[in-house]
Amino acid sequence: MTDPAIALDGQTMIPDLLRATPQARPVLDRYGLRGCGGEFGPHESLEFFARAHDVPLDQLLGEIRGAIETGDAEQPGMPAFTETLADTIYRPFFRAGIAVVLTLGAAWGVILLLRIAWSGSFTAASLQEVNAHGHAQIFGWVGLFVMGFALQAFPRFKHTSLAHPRLAYATLWLMLGGLVCRSVLQPLTTWWTWAGAPAVAASLVEVAAIGIFVWVIVATLRSAERGLEFYDYYILAALTWFFIQAVYEAVYFAATLLAPDREHLLGLVATWQGPLREIQIHGFAMLMILGVSQRVFHYFYGFPEPNRRVSLAALPAINAAIVGIVAGLIAMRTIAHYWALLWYASVLLMAGSVTVLVLGWRLFSRPLESDRSLKFLRTAYVWLFVSLAMLVLLPAYQYGLLPWLAPQSAAAQIGFSHAYYGAIRHAITVGFISLMIVGMAAKVVPTLGGIDVHALGGLWLPFVLVNLGCTLRVTMQTLTDFTPHTFPIAGASGILELTGLAIWGGHLWRLMSPRVALLSEPGGAQSALAPTQLIGAEHIIGDVLTQYPRLLDVFVRFGFTPLRNALLRKTLARQVTIAQACRMMDVDIQRLLAALNEYRAEPSASPEENATACGSNVIFQGWANPASRTPRRDVP
């Protein structure tokens, strides 16, 4: 039977339920819980779990009651919880993505941008240097995060298991090895031709990694009993573009290495690089985000359900627009300039389709659930609309504004503004894609680790730095068509973005530390208490619990429920005295000290009891979240 203190309804927290009735886990596992949140699951209510995993709440509660009534919570044969490879597969992918963006990706981009700003020319960095940086961003920053999220989340969306988890894990090392080799060797090809062959070989390794990854995801979706939903088709389209762009870039890179002279090289770049970026940005990244957004915004945050008919109509329109943009760009270079009409018509189709689709989600209406990630996700879509608007206005800028205000500029003379087009790219890659990655990771990492996202910091500093940097970059880079004085500001913008990503990356990296690292190690810390010393108001809570783990129950009875969280015991509890905590929680300190010393004097608890006291891992919204705290003055 369930613990009588647990009221089984929509507001029941999953950790409380699984502690009291572990036989309920198979029911939750069947609907996608599995290793999410560790042994006791994520800090979510059953109502949220039911909505997030698209299962009727009444059905879920009924199945849990049935499992409790027919099971035995004390059943000795019940297997202990163990995390599988599929449960934690996102962590190495996310860590690799963070490492890439802070080295070969954004950090390298900052160096290139500073060189451009110093020289006052966008040609200060070589083609292969710029393309190696772009390659690291698309394949490492975006690609690795998409792969990690897909391998973790898509099976749970479909209430199934990841197909071939070991093979899926192998794609990480193929992708990362190919990425590092390609990005490091590509700039060297400018001086040493011998670096070309291994760099191309590295690209083929990446193609193999992406091909295997796509096959694993498709196999996972096919194994699910639930059929495909309308938003799944966006994901499948994005996966198709993901593989196409990998093959395209490998061939294009090899062609640039084989170009006989600079004139032929510039011809290749002018004809084929623009279409490649369209496939990567709008075909792969944008479609993937649009698909996942339709699953996440409604089920996680409670926004209105996307209109199925509108979504299914928008998908072929967006894909047709991407094909039209790619074909128009190539035809403009290889046939005649009037093919620009196809390009622009396709731009209008894509912008219109995306706008109609996204506005129907009502992202700025009041959500049922809100957390720190929502501001990133909402702002990301603002940047998407900014980039689409700038793309639509490109002809007006190029043939109207520039000839009028800056007729002597290089952009007006050659009929193409590298500054404006680059600003459009930055608005969507950093403003939209990167903010979506930052926001989604800030939500899923704590959830998958069993940490209450509401008890964590709001990540406002990374939010401000990345958005400020992106705003400066987009505006100041555009203004370089009119004055060279904005180059230094555009160059400095990258430092703001990198700093924001570094703060966010360090935070996420710590949250993904192994669970065992958060627990108190036996004998690992020295208590400030002598064995015969009474516990006093001046003692640090962490020191008390290190020496007397069983006193955790006393603290909890007096309202200090956040101490059940191993992370808070490891951090906050080692900085707060009993007196400070009592003032914060409005607890009678004399009653607490009397209870602590009385229980301390009792015979020691068994090792099993101590281990249980140290190892429980529930995250609460009280102490760490003052807005939801309910003080307890008197405890019987």
N, C-alpha and C positions, 0 to 999 in steps of 0.2 A: 504493500500500500504506500501511497505517497505521504510525505511528511504533512501532518495536519496544519503546519504553519504556512504551507505552500498553497495558495489559492490558484487552482488551475483555470486561468482565463487568458484573454488576450494580453493582459498586462503582466503576466508571469514572465520573469526574466529567465532566459535560457540557462545561465550558470546556476541559478537557484534550483531550477527544475532538475538539471542533470546531477547536481550534488545530492538532492533528496531522492530522486528516482532515476538512476542510471539506465534502467531498462527502457526509458523513453528515447534514448539515443538512436536506436535503429529506425524509429519513425522519422526523426529529423534527418538522419543520414539519407534516408530514401528520397527526401525532397531537397537534397543538396548541401546539408550541413557538413558531413564527413569530417575532415580535419580542420575546418574553419574555426579559429579561435582556440585551438588546442583541446585539452581534455574536457573542459567545461563549456566550450563553445564561445561565441562572440557575446558581447554585452548588448544583447538585443532582446526585445520583448517578443513573445510568440506572435503578437499581432504584426509587428514589423517583419518578422521572419516569413510569415505567411504571405504578406504583400510582396516582399522582395523576391520570394521564390515562386510567386504566382500559384499559390495553392489556397483554396478556400479555408478561412480560419476555422469554421465549424467542423470541416472535414479533418483538419489537422488536430484540433482538440479532441475530437471523437476517437481518432486513432491512438492518440497519446493515452487517453483514459483506458482504452482497451488494452494497450500494452501494459499499463500499470496494474490493471485488475488481474490480468493473466500471468504477469511476471512476478518475480521475487527480488526485491531490492537487495536482499542479503545473499542472493544466490552466489555460492562460492565459485562456481564454474564460469562465471561471467568473465570474458577476457579483458585484460587491462587495456586501456587506451594506448595506442601507439600511432605516431605520425608516420605517414607513408610519403614516398617521394612525390606523389601527385599532390599531397596536401601542402607542401612547402616549395613547390617547383617555381613559384613566382619570385622567391627571394633572390636566387642567384641571377635571374634575368634582370630584376630591378637593380640589384647592386651593380651589375655590369653596365646597365644603362646610365646609372649615376656616375660611375667611374669614367665612362666614355665622354659624357657631356662636360665633365669637369676637367678633361684633358684634351683629347683629340677633337672634341666638339666645340662647345661654347668658349672654352679657354683659348683654343687655337684661333677661333674666330675673333676673339678680342685682340689677340696679337696682330692678326691680319688687318683688322679695322684700325688699330692704332697706327700701323704703317701707312695705310691709305690716308688717314687723317693728317699724319705728319707730312706726307708728300703732296697732299691736296689733289690726288688723282686716284681713280678707281683701278688704274692699271699698275699700281705700285706692287701688288701681289701677283705672282705668276698664275696662269690658268690652272696648272696642275695643283698648286697649293690651295687655291680657292675650291677647286673641285674635290680635293681630298677632305677638306673641312666639311663641305656639303655632304659628301659621302658618309662621313662619320656621323653627322647629324641625322640623316635619313635612316641609315642601316643600324647605327648604334643607339642613338638617343630615342628615335621614334620606333624603329624596328624591334629593338630588344624589349621595350616596355609593352608594345603591342603583343609580342609573342608571350611574355610572361603573364600578362593579364588574360590573354585568350586561353592559355593552357590551364590557368587556375579557375577562371570564371565561367567560361562557356560550358564545361561539363555540368557545373552546378545550375546554370540557367536551364539546362535540359534535364535535370534530375538523373544524371548518368555519371559514369566514371570516365576519366581520361583514358583514351586508347593509347596503348604502347608508351607508357610514361618514361621508360628508360631511353627509348628512341627519341622522344620529345626532349629529354634532358640533354641528349647528345647534340641536338641542334644548337644549344647554347655555345658549346665549345667550337663547333664548326663555324658558327656565325661570328663569334668573338675572335677566333683565330684568323679567319679570313679578313675581317674588318681591320684588325690591327695591322696585319701584314700589308693589306692594300693601302691603308691610309698613310702608313709610314713610308712605303716604297714609292707611292705615286709622285710626291714632290721630287724625289731623287731622280726620276726619269728625265727631268729637265737637263740634268748634267751627265748622268750615267745610263746608257742604253741597256746595260745588263739588268737594271732593276725592273724593266718592263715585263719580262717573262714571268717572274714570280708574282708580280703584282696582278697580272691577268689571271694567273692560276688561282690566286687568292679570291678573285672575283668569282671564279667558277665554284670555289668552295662555298661562297655565300649563296650562290644560286642553288646549290645542292641543299644547303641548310634550309633555305626558304621553301624549296620544293617538299622536303620531308615534313617541315612544320605544317604546311598547308594540307598535306596528305593526312597527318595525324588529326588535325582539327576536323576535316571532312569525315574521317573514320569515326571520330567521337560523335559528331552530329548524327551520322547514320545509325550508330548503335543506340541512340536514345529512343525511348518509346514515344516521347512527345514529338510531333511533327514540327516542321519549320514554321516559324511565325514570320509575319511580313518584314520585321526588322532584320531577320536572319539573312534575307536576300541582300541587304546592304553589306553585311559582313562577308558573305560569299563573293560579292562583286569586288569588295576591297581586297580580299585574299587573291583573287584573280589578277587584279592590277599589281599587287605586291610582287607576284611571281613575274609578271610581264616586265615590270620596271627593272627587276634584277637582271633578267636576260638582256634587256635593252641596254642597261648601263654597262654591262660587261663587254658587249659588242662595240658600243660607242667608245668606251675607254681604249679598247684595243685599236680602234680606227684612229683615234687621236695620236697614239704612239707610232702608228705607221704613216702618218701624214708626211709627205716628202719635204715640205717647206712650210714656212709660216703662213703663206697665203692660203694653202690648202687647209691648214689647221684652223684658221679663222673662218673659212667657209664651212667646215664641219661644225664648229661651235655655233655659228649663226643659224645653221639649218636644223641641227639635231638636239642641241642642249635645251632650248626652250620647251619643246615637246616632252622631253624626258622629265623636266621639273613639273610639268602639268600632270603627267601620269603619277609621279611620286606624291605630289601635294594634294591634288584634287581627286585623283583616282584612288590611291591607296589610303592616305591619311584621312582626308575629309570624309570619304564614304565610310571608313571604319568608325570614325567618331560619330557620324550621323546614325549609324546602326546601333552602336552601343548606347548612345544618348536616348534613343527611343525606348530602350529597355530600362535604363537607369532612372531617368527623370520621373517617369510615372511610378515605377515600382519602388524606388528607394525614397523619393522625396514627396510623392503624392501629388505631383502635378497632373493635369488632365491627361487622360489616355490619348495617345496619338491616333489620328484618324487613319484607319487602315487603308481606305480607298485613296486618300490623298498621298499616303506614303508609297503605295504601290504605283501610283501614277507618276510621282516625282522621281522614283528610282530610274526607270528607263530614260526619262528626260535628262537627268543629270549625267547618266552614262553616255547618252547620245551627244550631249554638250561637250563632254570631255573628248570624245572621238572627233567631234567637229573642230574643237580648239586645236587639237594635235594635228589634224589633217590641214586645217587652215594655215597654221604656222609653217608646216613643211611646204605646202603649195605656194605660199607667198614667196618663198626662197627659190623654189625649183621651177615654178611655172610662170606666174605673173602676180603682180601686186593686188589685182582685183580680188584675189582669193581672201584678202583681208575681210571681205564682206562675210564669208563663211565663218571666219574666226570671230568677228564681232557678234554675229547672230547667235553663235554658240555661247559666247560670253553672256549675252542677255538671257538666253535660255537657262543657263546654269544659275545665274544670279536670281532670276525669277523663281525657279523651281525650289532652290534652297530657301529663299525667303518665305515662300508660301508654306513649305514644310515646317520650318522652325517656328514661325509665328503662331502656328496652330498649337504648339506645345505650351504657350503662355508661361514662359520661363520666369517672368517677373511678377506673376501672381503669387498669392500667399501659399507656401508649401505646407503640407502636413508635417513634414520632418525637415529640420534644418541643422546644419553643422558647418564647421569651418571650411569645408570643401566647396560649399555652394557658391560663395563669392567668386572663387576661381572659375567655376564652370560657367556661371552667368557672364562674367566679364570676357571669357574666351569667346562666347558667341557674339558679344559686341565687337570684338576684334575681327571675327569672321565677316560680319556685315561691313565693317570698315574696309577690309581688303576687297570684298566684292564691289563695293561702291567705287573704290579707287580704280578697280579694273574696268568697270563700266565707263568711268570718266576719263580713261586713258586717252582716247582720241581727242576729247575736248582739251585736255592738258597739253598733248603733244602738238596739235595743230591750231589751237586757239590761244591758250594762255602763254605758252612759251614764245611763239612768234611776236606776241604783243608786248610781253614784259621783258623777255630776254632774247631778242632776235640774234644777238651775237654769240650766244652760248653754243657750246659744242653740241648739245642735245638738239637745239633748233637747227643747226647746220646739217647734221647727219640724219635728222628725222627720227631719232630714237633716243629716249632718255633712259640711260642705265640707272640713274639715280632714282627716278620715279618708279620704274619697274622693280628695282631692288627693294624699294620701300614697300611696295605691294607684297612682295615675297616675305619680307620681314614681318609685316602685320599678320600674315596668316601662319607663318611657321613658328614665330615666337608668341605673338599675341593669342592666336587660336590654338594651335597644336600643342605648344609647350605648356600653356596654362591649363589645357585639358589634362595633360599628363600629370602636372603638378597637383591639380585638384583631385583627380581620381585616385592617385597614389596616396594622397593625404587622407583619403577616406578608407580605401580598402586595406592598406597596410595595418593600421590599428585594429580594424575589424577582424582581419585574418589572424592577428596575433592575440585576440581576446582582450584587447585594450579598449576602454570606453573612449571614443573619439571626443566626446564632450568634456572629458576630464583633461584634455591636452590643450596646449596653447593654440591660439587662433591663426598662427603663421601670417600675421599681418605684415611683418617686416619683409619677408620674401614677396608677398603680394604687392606691396607698394614699390619695392625696388624693381621687380620685373616689369610692372606696368609703366613705371616712370621711365625706365630704360627703353622700353619698346616705343613709348610715345616720343621721346627725344630722338630715337633713331629714325622713326618713320618721318617725322616732321623735318628734322635737320638734314637728313639725307636728301629729301626732296628739294629743300632750299639750296642745296649745293649747285643746282642748275642756275641759281640767280646770284649767289655770292659764295666765294670760297671761305668766308669767315665762319660758316657753320660746320666745316669739316671737323674742327677739334671737338665740338659738342657732340657730333655724331659719333666720333671715336670714343669719347668718354662714356657714351650710353651703354656700350658693351660691358664696361666694368660694373655698372649698376645691375645689369641682368645677371652677370656671372656671380656677383655677390649674393643676390637673391637665390639663385639656384644652389649655390654652395650651402647657404644656411638651411634651405629646405632639404638638400641631399644629406647633410649631416644629421638632421633630425630623423629622416626616414631610415637612414642606416642604423641608427641606435635602436629604433623601434623594431628593426628586423634582426636584432641580436638574438642568439639562441635563448630559449626560455630558461635553460639551466643557469645562464649567466645572470638572470635576474633574481635567483634564489640565494638566500644566505648560505654561504659555504660553511660546513662544520669547522669550527676553529679558525675560520678565515678572518674574523674580526675580534678585536680585543675589547671587552666590555669595560666601561669606566666604573663599574660597580664592584665593590669588594663583596665576597660571598656572604658576609654577615651584615652588610650595610643595608639599612632601610632605604626603600625607594623614596626619593624626595621630589619636590616640585622642580628643582633645578636640573634633574637628570634628562638626558636626551632619550626620546622615545625609542629610537633605533637601538641604543645601547641596552635599554631595558629588555627589549624583545630579543636581542642577540643572546643575552644570558638566560632569559626566562621566556622561551617561545610560547609556553602555554598561557602566558598572561595576555596573549592576543585576544582570548575569549573575553577577558575582563574589559579590555578597551572597547571591544565591539559592543558589549552589553551597555556601555555608557555612551554609545552613539558614534564611536570612532570607526564606523564600518569601512571607510576607505583603506584602513590598515590591512584589510584582507588582501589587498592588491600588492603583490610582491614588488612591483615596480615602485610604488609609492613608499613601501617600507625600505627599499634600497636607496631612495633619493630623499624625498621630503622628510621622512621620519628621522633621518640622520642629521637633520638641521633644526628640528623643533623640539623645545623642551616640553615637559608635561604641563608646566604653568602656561606657556604660550598656547598650547593646543586647547587647554581648558578655557582660556579667554576667547579663543576663536569659536569654539563650539558651545560656549555658555554652559559649561559643566561645573558642578560643585567639586572643586579640586580636593577638598578634605575627604569627601565620600569616596572619590576615585582612589586616592592614595591609601586609604584604609582598606579598600577592597583589594588593591594590588598587593599590599604587604601581607594581608591575611592569606591570600591565595598563594603568594610566594612561599610562605612558611609551611604550606602543606607538603606532603611527600611528593617527590618528583613524579611527573607523568611518564608514561612509557615512551620508548623511542618512537613507537608508531604514532602516538598522540602528538609528540613534538614535530614529527615530520609532517603530519597533517596540518598543524598550526602554521608551520613555515611555508608549506607548499600550496595552500589555497590561493586561488588567483582570480578573485572577482574584482571587477572595476566598478566603483560606485560614483554617483554624480553628486555626492554631498560635499565632503571636505574640499575636494579639488574644484568644485563648481559651486561657489557660494550662492548663486541665484537659486539653486534647487535644494539648498541645505535646510533641514528642519532641526533646530537645536533641541536637545534633550536635557532638561535640567535635573530630573529625578529619575533614577533607575532603580527598580526594586531589587 
